[in-house]
Amino acid sequence: MISMPAIWLITLRDGIKFQLESYFRDYFLYSRYVGTDFKYEFNLTGRMDVKIHKDLSIAPYVSYFEARSREASAAGSNFMIGLSFAYADIFNL
């Protein structure tokens, strides 16, 4: 397997960060033949984290995934748009 991951993180201003993640995997060696195993896969995800309160942030994201199995004649893909909410707090126990 050859895997090439990449992550870019850019701080646009205080409380706003843009993150781009990507990877590509090419499977060229298998321990046994299974037709549904991936021949390759590719993923690209972009998100923008926006802090809306001291402990609360919101992050819209876009994600694209593509893969092809060993026996398929065409690749399959998925495109997703979403919204993520995050709450972070440190507890003084």
C-alpha positions in Angstrom: 0.0 0.0 0.0 1.2 3.5 -0.8 -0.4 6.2 1.3 0.0 9.9 0.8 -1.7 12.0 3.6 -1.6 15.8 3.8 -3.0 18.3 6.3 -3.1 22.1 5.9 -4.2 24.3 8.8 -4.6 28.1 8.3 -5.6 30.5 11.0 -7.6 33.2 9.2 -8.0 35.4 12.3 -8.6 34.9 16.0 -11.2 32.2 16.5 -11.5 31.2 12.8 -9.4 28.3 11.4 -9.6 26.7 8.0 -8.4 23.0 7.7 -7.9 21.0 4.6 -7.2 17.2 4.9 -6.5 14.8 2.1 -5.2 11.3 1.5 -4.7 8.9 -1.4 -4.1 5.2 -0.9 -3.1 2.8 -3.7 -3.2 -0.9 -2.8 -0.8 -2.9 -4.9 -0.2 -5.9 -2.7 -2.8 -8.1 -1.1 -2.4 -11.1 1.3 -5.4 -12.9 -0.5 -7.8 -12.1 -3.3 -11.1 -10.5 -2.3 -12.9 -8.8 -5.1 -14.4 -6.1 -2.9 -11.1 -4.9 -1.6 -10.2 -1.4 -2.7 -7.8 -0.9 -5.6 -7.4 2.8 -4.6 -9.2 5.4 -2.4 -9.1 9.2 -2.3 -10.5 11.5 0.3 -10.6 15.4 0.5 -12.2 17.2 3.4 -12.3 21.0 4.0 -13.7 22.6 7.2 -13.8 26.0 8.8 -13.9 26.1 12.6 -15.5 29.2 14.0 -15.5 29.8 17.7 -18.9 31.3 18.6 -18.5 31.3 22.4 -15.7 30.6 24.9 -16.3 26.8 24.8 -18.5 26.4 21.8 -17.5 26.2 18.1 -19.3 25.5 14.9 -17.7 24.0 11.8 -19.2 23.7 8.3 -17.4 21.1 6.2 -17.4 19.6 2.7 -16.1 16.1 2.1 -15.4 14.1 -1.1 -14.5 10.4 -1.1 -13.8 8.2 -4.1 -12.8 4.5 -4.3 -12.6 1.6 -6.7 -12.7 -2.1 -5.9 -10.6 -4.6 -7.6 -13.4 -6.1 -9.6 -15.4 -3.0 -10.4 -15.3 -1.4 -13.8 -16.1 2.1 -12.4 -15.2 4.0 -9.3 -17.8 5.0 -6.6 -17.8 8.4 -5.0 -19.5 10.2 -2.2 -20.0 14.0 -1.6 -21.1 15.2 1.8 -21.9 18.7 3.2 -22.3 19.0 6.9 -22.2 21.1 10.1 -20.3 20.1 13.2 -20.8 21.5 16.7 -18.0 21.1 19.3 -18.0 21.9 23.0 -14.6 21.9 24.8 -14.1 22.5 28.5 -11.4 21.5 30.9 -12.7 20.2 34.2 -10.7 21.0 37.3 -11.1 17.8 39.3 
